[in-house]
Amino acid sequence: MSTSPPPHPQTTAARRLAAGREVWRVLSGRVARLLARAHQTWRRSLQVRVVTITLVASSLLVGGFAYLIADKITTILLDNARTDVQLRLKGGAGYAARQVSLYGQPQEAQLQETIEGTVNYLAGGDPQQTSGVVVAITAADYPTMIQTRTAPAVNVQPLISKELRATVASGRVSSQIQTGRLTGEPTKYLVYGSPVPTRFGQIELYYLVPLTRQDATAADARATVVGTGIALVILLGLLAALATRLVVNPVRVAARTAQRLSAGLLDQRMVVNGEDDLALLAASFNQMATNLQRQILRLEEMSRLQRRFTSDVSHELRTPLTTVRMAADLIFAERDEFDPAVARSAELLQAELDRFEELLTDLLEISRFDAGFAMLDAEPTDLVPVVHRVVDRLAGLAERVGVEIELDLPGTPVIAEVDPRRVERVLRNLVGNAVEHGEARPVLITLGIDETAVAITVRDHGVGLKVGEEKLVFNRFWRADPSRARQTGGTGLGLSISLEDARLHGGWLEAWGAPGQGAQFRLTLPARAGDRLTTSPLRLVPADAALPFGGPRDGGPLAIGPGGGPARAIGPAPADSGEREEVRS
């Protein structure tokens, strides 16, 4: 019958070490979670912080007082014991000196009996016979002639130290506290020694007084003080918790009410109880909520009337605009038969009517966004042909201003669930602005995709955006340079409509710019309609962004691009930093 060989000792040790490491990892993980939970509770709960601080402060204070009181009681008891022993020692030393003064030599036969009788008398003179006091007489100068006598008969040598014996032998009264076993359990003794002068020299008298009663009294006092202190600390903690609760609860109610108000429930109010400061806070909060509700309703009504007015005016202008358009088309068609000045006026009239019609269309689109009536017709769309269509439509303008449009597109289709009409309008606005502000330098359009999102960046190398313009670039009717003549005859609403189109998709429209380095706009859309964006496939800050000498002039935050330069991320989209390509809730 074959048997398997025993495991190697190193293998067993390695397994034990691995098991120990695993146990340590589990324990450290649990401790870390507990600490994190406690830290979170500490940060979020004002009541926990107040009660904890009260308990810690009161514990330190009460503990200090308890220590002082217990130490004082112990000192008083010990002083009383010392005074009592000193009185006994003084009387006993005098009595012993009178008894042995009759003897002139230490070797006399009756001396030993006299010493024994003296010890017994001094021990019997204790008014409390059960106190456990031990009396001893020794003779350090005559250890062989005079034997040590004690009453009761116990071995006191372990309790009389060499230092104490030497001090007493030198003719001085001395004391010490020693713990030893004479009878029964180990006991703490207060040992006092005094020299007793005789005709033949000196003997030593020792009193060993047990401190059992003093220790018991001190222990009872300490227990009483500690118990009282603990009860006081608990009471203070309860009072702090109650007082904090009276203050924190209304604050929590106010916070919950404020959250409901911010969520749109404008009829929420706090309950007012009593006439104290908290009641005044609740009443003031309710008054503020009422005024806020009234003001919001008033603003909503004004906004509704304004949107209605804009929509009605835009629709009403359609009819006269159609009539004027028909007359202008007729005049424009016959302009060759007019005088040159009249023909030029006909051309200007035609151009301004085109711009006015575009403005009217944009105003109607803006009014639909403001009213919440804009709808998204999402369908699976290949964005590569969309980009090509936009470039083809703006090729004439780019050629006229001397701007080359470069494309960086994937070789495979880029499919996303989007509204192609709105995406094409966004790209047309972004590319048109880049061409107009490109300063005859190339404009780069890049298309990227990942598992959850698609992104398109439009990069120009024009004058860029100045400090502070990042907050205005998506505003309605805003222009970076009011004195600059428009090449495309735009309405000033293109980027605003583009931003609303991106938001309607659940996407981002962001902008980066720096003086002298051009600008880059990034459109990020979810690959599937309704998904929530967390990252973008393309960087907002271009790789060729450079840090100007001296750093930012406004001292604002910078995002450092891949090339080491600054990247100022601008625009109202979630990512407000050039280096931040991920947004978390």
C-alpha positions in Angstrom: 0.0 0.0 0.0 1.6 3.3 -1.2 1.4 6.4 1.0 1.7 10.0 -0.2 4.8 11.9 1.0 4.3 14.4 3.7 4.1 18.1 2.6 7.3 20.0 2.5 7.8 22.3 5.5 8.4 25.3 3.3 5.2 24.6 1.4 3.3 24.5 4.7 4.9 27.7 5.9 4.1 29.4 2.6 0.4 28.4 2.9 0.2 29.6 6.5 1.8 32.9 5.4 -0.7 33.3 2.6 -3.6 32.5 4.8 -2.3 35.0 7.4 -2.0 37.7 4.7 -5.6 36.9 3.5 -6.9 37.3 7.0 -5.0 40.5 7.5 -6.3 41.8 4.2 -9.9 41.0 5.1 -9.6 42.6 8.6 -7.9 45.7 7.2 -10.6 46.1 4.6 -13.3 45.9 7.3 -11.5 48.4 9.5 -11.1 50.7 6.5 -14.8 50.5 5.7 -15.7 51.1 9.3 -13.4 54.1 9.5 -14.8 55.5 6.2 -18.3 55.1 7.4 -17.5 56.8 10.7 -15.7 59.6 8.8 -18.8 60.0 6.6 -21.1 60.1 9.6 -18.8 62.7 11.3 -18.9 64.9 8.2 -22.6 64.7 7.6 -24.1 64.8 11.1 -23.8 68.0 13.1 -25.5 66.3 16.1 -22.8 63.5 16.1 -20.0 66.1 16.1 -21.5 68.2 18.9 -22.3 65.2 21.1 -18.8 63.7 20.4 -17.0 66.9 21.2 -19.2 67.3 24.4 -18.4 63.8 25.5 -14.7 64.1 24.9 -14.4 67.5 26.6 -16.5 66.5 29.6 -14.6 63.2 29.9 -11.3 65.0 30.0 -12.6 67.6 32.5 -14.3 65.0 34.8 -11.4 62.7 34.5 -9.0 65.4 35.6 -11.2 66.3 38.5 -11.6 62.7 39.5 -7.9 62.1 39.4 -7.3 65.2 41.6 -10.0 64.2 44.1 -8.9 60.6 44.3 -5.2 61.6 44.7 -6.2 64.1 47.4 -8.2 61.5 49.3 -5.3 59.0 49.1 -2.8 61.6 50.3 -5.0 62.5 53.2 -5.4 58.9 54.3 -1.7 58.2 53.9 -0.9 61.4 55.9 -3.3 60.3 58.7 -1.6 56.9 58.8 1.8 58.4 58.9 0.8 60.7 61.8 -0.6 57.8 63.7 2.5 55.7 63.2 4.8 58.6 64.1 2.9 59.1 67.4 3.2 55.3 68.1 6.8 55.2 67.1 7.7 58.2 69.3 6.0 56.7 72.4 7.3 53.2 71.7 10.9 54.4 71.2 10.8 56.2 74.6 9.3 53.1 76.3 11.9 50.8 74.7 14.8 53.2 75.7 13.6 53.1 79.4 13.4 49.3 79.4 16.8 48.6 78.0 18.6 51.4 79.8 19.3 49.1 82.7 21.7 47.0 80.7 25.3 48.0 80.0 26.3 45.1 77.8 24.5 43.5 74.9 25.4 40.0 75.9 23.6 40.2 79.3 21.2 37.3 79.7 18.1 39.3 80.7 18.4 41.7 77.8 16.8 39.4 75.2 13.9 38.7 77.5 13.4 42.4 78.1 13.4 43.1 74.4 10.9 40.4 73.8 8.7 41.7 76.6 9.0 45.3 75.2 7.9 44.1 71.7 5.0 42.2 73.1 3.9 45.2 75.2 4.2 47.6 72.3 2.2 45.3 70.0 -0.4 44.7 72.7 -0.7 48.4 73.3 -2.5 48.7 69.9 -6.1 49.7 70.7 -7.3 47.8 67.7 -6.1 44.3 68.2 -7.0 43.2 64.7 -5.3 46.0 62.9 -2.4 43.8 61.9 0.3 46.1 63.2 3.7 44.4 63.5 6.3 45.7 66.0 10.0 44.6 65.6 13.2 45.4 67.4 16.5 44.7 65.8 20.2 45.5 66.5 22.2 46.2 63.4 25.4 46.7 65.4 25.0 43.4 67.4 23.3 40.9 65.0 24.7 37.8 66.7 24.2 39.0 70.3 20.7 40.5 70.0 18.2 38.5 67.9 15.4 40.2 66.1 12.1 40.1 68.0 8.7 40.7 66.4 5.1 40.7 67.7 3.4 38.8 66.3 6.1 36.4 65.4 6.7 36.8 61.6 9.7 37.3 59.4 9.9 41.1 58.7 13.2 41.0 57.0 11.8 41.1 53.4 9.8 44.3 54.3 12.7 46.2 55.8 15.0 47.2 52.9 18.7 47.7 53.2 18.3 51.4 52.6 15.8 51.8 55.4 17.9 49.7 57.8 21.0 51.7 57.0 19.2 55.0 57.5 17.8 54.0 60.9 21.1 52.5 62.0 22.7 55.8 61.3 20.5 57.4 64.0 17.6 58.9 61.9 13.9 58.1 61.8 12.9 56.9 58.3 10.0 55.3 56.6 9.0 53.5 53.4 6.0 51.7 51.8 6.6 48.1 51.0 4.4 45.3 49.8 5.0 41.8 51.1 3.4 38.7 52.5 3.6 38.3 56.3 0.4 36.4 56.9 -2.1 35.5 54.2 -2.3 37.6 51.1 0.3 40.2 49.9 -0.3 43.4 51.8 1.0 46.9 51.5 2.7 48.1 54.7 3.8 51.5 55.9 7.2 50.7 57.6 8.6 53.2 60.1 11.9 52.8 61.9 13.5 54.7 64.7 16.8 54.4 66.6 16.6 53.5 70.3 19.7 54.7 72.3 21.0 52.4 75.1 24.0 52.4 77.4 25.9 49.9 75.2 25.0 51.4 71.9 21.8 51.5 69.7 19.0 49.2 68.8 16.2 49.9 66.2 12.5 49.9 66.6 10.2 49.3 63.6 6.5 49.6 63.2 4.9 47.8 60.2 1.3 49.2 59.8 -0.9 47.6 57.1 -2.5 50.0 54.7 -5.4 47.7 53.8 -8.1 49.9 55.3 -6.6 53.0 53.7 -6.4 51.3 50.3 -10.0 50.1 50.6 -11.2 53.5 51.5 -9.2 55.1 48.7 -10.6 52.5 46.3 -14.1 53.2 47.4 -13.5 56.9 47.0 -12.1 56.4 43.5 -14.9 54.1 42.5 -17.5 56.7 43.8 -15.7 59.5 41.9 -15.4 57.5 38.7 -19.0 56.3 38.8 -20.2 59.9 39.5 -18.0 61.2 36.7 -19.2 58.6 34.2 -22.8 59.3 35.2 -22.1 63.1 34.7 -20.5 62.5 31.3 -23.4 60.4 30.2 -25.8 63.1 31.4 -23.9 65.8 29.6 -23.9 63.7 26.5 -27.7 63.2 26.7 -28.2 66.9 27.4 -26.0 67.8 24.4 -27.9 65.3 22.2 -31.2 66.7 23.3 -30.2 70.3 22.9 -28.6 69.6 19.5 -31.7 67.7 18.4 -33.9 70.7 19.2 -31.7 72.8 16.9 -30.8 70.3 14.2 -34.3 69.0 13.5 -35.6 72.3 12.3 -32.5 72.8 10.3 -33.0 69.4 8.7 -36.6 70.2 8.0 -35.6 73.5 6.4 -33.0 71.6 4.3 -35.6 69.1 3.1 -38.1 71.9 2.4 -35.4 73.8 0.4 -34.7 70.6 -1.6 -38.3 70.3 -2.4 -38.5 73.9 -3.4 -35.5 73.5 -5.6 -37.1 70.5 -7.2 -40.1 72.7 -8.2 -42.5 72.0 -5.4 -43.1 75.7 -4.6 -46.0 75.1 -2.2 -43.8 73.4 0.4 -43.6 75.2 3.8 -42.2 74.6 7.3 -44.3 74.1 10.4 -44.1 77.0 12.8 -44.2 76.0 16.5 -43.9 78.5 19.4 -42.3 81.9 19.3 -38.6 81.2 19.9 -35.7 81.8 17.5 -36.3 78.6 15.6 -40.0 79.5 15.1 -38.8 82.9 13.8 -36.4 81.0 11.4 -39.3 78.9 10.2 -41.6 81.9 9.7 -38.8 83.8 7.8 -38.1 80.7 5.7 -41.8 80.4 4.8 -42.0 84.1 4.0 -39.0 83.8 1.8 -40.5 80.7 0.0 -43.7 82.6 -0.5 -41.9 85.6 -2.0 -39.8 83.3 -4.1 -42.8 81.4 -5.4 -44.6 84.7 -6.3 -41.5 86.0 -8.1 -40.9 82.7 -10.0 -44.5 82.6 -11.1 -44.3 86.2 -12.2 -41.1 85.5 -14.1 -42.6 82.3 -15.6 -45.6 84.3 -16.8 -43.4 87.0 -18.2 -41.2 84.4 -20.0 -44.3 82.7 -21.3 -45.7 86.0 -22.6 -42.3 86.8 -24.1 -42.0 83.5 -25.9 -45.6 83.8 -27.1 -44.9 87.3 -28.3 -41.8 86.2 -30.2 -43.6 83.2 -31.7 -46.6 85.3 -32.7 -44.5 88.0 -34.2 -42.4 85.5 -36.1 -45.5 83.9 -37.5 -47.2 87.1 -38.3 -44.1 88.4 -40.2 -44.3 85.4 -42.5 -47.2 86.8 -44.5 -45.8 90.3 -45.2 -42.3 88.7 -45.7 -43.8 86.4 -48.4 -45.3 89.4 -50.1 -42.1 91.5 -49.9 -40.2 88.4 -51.1 -42.4 88.1 -54.2 -42.0 91.8 -55.0 -38.2 91.7 -54.4 -37.8 88.6 -56.6 -39.6 90.4 -59.4 -37.5 93.6 -59.0 -34.3 91.5 -58.7 -35.1 89.6 -61.9 -35.5 92.8 -63.9 -32.5 94.6 -62.3 -30.6 94.6 -65.6 -33.1 97.1 -67.1 -32.7 99.6 -64.2 -30.2 102.2 -63.6 -27.0 100.9 -61.9 -28.0 102.6 -58.6 -31.4 101.0 -58.7 -30.0 97.6 -59.7 -27.6 97.7 -56.8 -30.4 98.6 -54.4 -32.3 95.6 -55.8 -29.3 93.3 -55.0 -29.0 94.7 -51.5 -32.7 94.3 -50.9 -32.5 90.6 -52.1 -29.5 89.9 -49.8 -31.1 91.5 -46.7 -34.4 89.7 -47.4 -32.4 86.4 -47.4 -30.8 87.3 -44.1 -34.1 88.4 -42.6 -35.7 85.1 -43.7 -32.9 83.2 -42.0 -33.3 85.3 -38.9 -37.0 84.6 -38.8 -36.4 80.9 -39.2 -33.9 80.9 -36.3 -36.3 82.9 -34.1 -39.0 80.4 -34.7 -36.5 77.5 -33.8 -35.5 79.4 -30.7 -39.1 79.9 -29.7 -39.7 76.2 -30.0 -36.8 75.4 -27.8 -37.9 78.0 -25.2 -41.4 76.6 -25.2 -40.2 73.0 -24.9 -41.8 71.9 -28.1 -38.6 70.8 -29.9 -38.7 67.1 -30.7 -35.9 64.8 -31.5 -36.3 62.5 -34.6 -33.5 60.1 -33.8 -32.5 57.4 -36.2 -29.4 55.3 -36.9 -27.2 57.6 -39.0 -23.8 57.4 -40.5 -22.1 60.6 -39.6 -19.3 60.4 -42.2 -21.7 61.4 -45.1 -23.1 64.2 -42.9 -19.7 65.7 -42.4 -19.0 65.5 -46.2 -22.3 67.2 -46.9 -21.5 70.1 -44.6 -18.0 70.5 -46.1 -19.5 70.4 -49.7 -22.0 73.1 -48.8 -19.3 75.4 -47.3 -16.6 74.6 -49.9 -17.5 77.8 -51.9 -17.2 80.0 -48.8 -13.9 78.4 -47.8 -12.5 78.9 -51.3 -13.6 82.5 -51.3 -11.8 83.3 -48.0 -8.8 81.1 -48.7 -9.4 78.5 -46.0 -8.6 74.9 -46.6 -10.9 72.4 -44.8 -9.1 69.2 -43.7 -10.8 66.0 -42.7 -9.7 63.3 -40.2 -12.5 60.7 -40.5 -12.5 57.0 -39.8 -12.4 54.6 -42.8 -15.5 52.8 -41.5 -19.0 54.1 -41.0 -19.7 55.9 -37.8 -23.3 54.9 -36.8 -25.2 56.8 -34.0 -28.8 57.3 -33.1 -29.1 61.0 -33.8 -31.4 63.5 -35.6 -29.4 64.0 -38.9 -31.0 67.4 -39.6 -30.0 68.8 -36.3 -26.5 67.4 -36.3 -25.9 68.7 -39.8 -27.1 72.2 -38.6 -24.8 72.1 -35.7 -21.8 71.1 -37.9 -22.8 73.8 -40.4 -22.7 76.4 -37.8 -19.4 75.2 -36.3 -17.6 74.8 -39.6 -19.0 78.1 -40.9 -17.7 80.0 -37.8 -14.3 78.3 -38.1 -14.0 79.2 -41.8 -15.1 82.8 -41.1 -12.6 83.2 -38.2 -9.9 81.0 -39.6 -7.7 83.8 -40.8 -6.9 81.9 -44.1 -5.5 79.0 -42.1 -6.6 75.4 -42.4 -9.6 74.2 -40.5 -9.5 70.6 -39.2 -12.6 68.4 -38.7 -12.1 65.2 -36.7 -14.6 62.5 -36.1 -14.2 59.9 -33.3 -16.2 57.1 -31.7 -16.0 54.7 -28.8 -18.4 52.2 -27.2 -20.8 54.8 -25.8 -20.4 58.1 -27.6 -19.4 59.9 -30.9 -17.5 63.2 -31.0 -16.7 65.8 -33.7 -14.1 68.5 -33.2 -13.8 71.6 -35.4 -10.3 73.2 -35.0 -9.3 76.6 -36.5 -6.1 78.6 -36.1 -7.5 82.1 -36.1 -7.3 84.8 -33.5 -8.9 82.6 -30.8 -10.9 83.7 -27.9 -9.9 86.4 -25.4 -10.1 86.0 -21.6 -13.7 86.3 -20.5 -15.2 85.5 -23.9 -15.6 81.8 -22.9 -18.7 82.8 -21.0 -20.3 84.6 -23.9 -19.5 82.4 -26.9 -22.9 80.6 -26.8 -25.0 83.6 -26.0 -27.6 84.8 -28.4 -26.5 87.5 -30.9 -23.0 87.6 -29.4 -20.1 88.4 -31.6 -16.4 88.1 -30.7 -15.5 91.2 -32.8 -18.6 93.5 -33.4 -16.6 95.5 -36.0 -15.8 92.4 -38.0 -17.8 92.0 -41.2 -19.7 88.7 -41.5 -18.7 86.5 -44.5 -21.7 84.3 -44.2 -24.4 86.8 -43.2 -25.3 84.9 -40.1 -28.0 85.8 -37.7 -26.0 85.5 -34.4 -28.2 82.6 -33.2 -26.2 79.8 -34.7 -24.2 78.7 -31.7 -27.2 79.1 -29.4 -29.3 76.9 -31.6 -26.4 74.4 -31.8 -26.2 74.2 -28.1 -29.9 73.5 -27.7 -29.6 70.8 -30.4 -26.8 69.2 -28.5 -28.7 69.3 -25.3 -31.8 67.8 -27.0 -29.6 64.8 -27.9 -28.4 64.6 -24.3 -24.9 65.6 -25.5 -22.3 68.3 -24.9 -21.2 71.2 -27.0 -18.0 72.6 -25.6 -15.4 75.2 -26.7 -11.8 75.9 -26.1 -9.8 78.9 -27.1 -6.7 80.9 -26.4 -5.5 84.2 -27.9 -3.4 83.7 -31.0 -3.9 79.9 -30.9 -7.3 79.6 -32.5 -10.3 77.7 -31.1 -11.7 74.3 -31.0 -15.3 73.2 -30.6 -16.3 69.7 -29.6 -19.7 68.1 -30.1 -20.2 64.9 -28.1 -23.4 62.8 -28.6 -24.4 59.4 -27.1 -24.1 56.6 -29.6 -27.6 55.3 -28.5 -30.4 57.8 -28.0 -31.3 58.3 -24.3 -28.0 57.1 -22.9 -26.1 59.2 -20.4 -22.7 60.5 -21.4 -19.7 60.0 -19.2 -16.7 60.4 -21.5 -15.9 61.8 -24.9 -13.8 59.9 -27.6 -11.9 63.1 -28.5 -10.0 65.6 -26.4 -11.3 69.1 -26.0 -7.9 70.7 -25.9 -5.9 70.3 -29.1 -2.5 68.7 -28.9 -0.8 71.7 -30.4 -2.0 74.1 -27.7 1.0 76.0 -26.3 1.6 78.0 -23.1 2.1 81.7 -23.8 5.1 83.3 -22.1 4.2 84.5 -18.6 1.2 82.2 -18.1 -2.4 83.2 -18.1 -3.1 86.9 -17.7 -6.2 86.5 -15.7 -4.8 84.0 -13.2 -7.7 81.6 -14.0 -7.4 77.9 -13.9 -5.6 76.2 -16.7 -5.8 72.7 -18.1 -2.5 71.5 -19.4 -2.7 69.8 -22.8 -0.6 67.0 -24.1 2.0 69.3 -25.5 2.5 70.9 -22.1 0.6 74.1 -22.9 -2.4 75.7 -21.4 -5.9 74.8 -22.4 -8.8 77.0 -21.3 -12.0 75.0 -21.5 -15.0 77.1 -22.1 -18.7 76.7 -22.7 -21.7 75.7 -20.7 -21.3 72.0 -21.3 -20.4 69.7 -18.4 -16.7 69.4 -19.0 -15.3 72.9 -18.1 -11.7 71.9 -18.1 -9.6 71.1 -21.1 -8.0 68.1 -19.4 -11.2 66.7 -18.0 -12.5 64.2 -20.6 -14.8 62.4 -18.1 -17.8 63.6 -16.2 -19.1 61.8 -13.1 -22.2 62.4 -11.1 
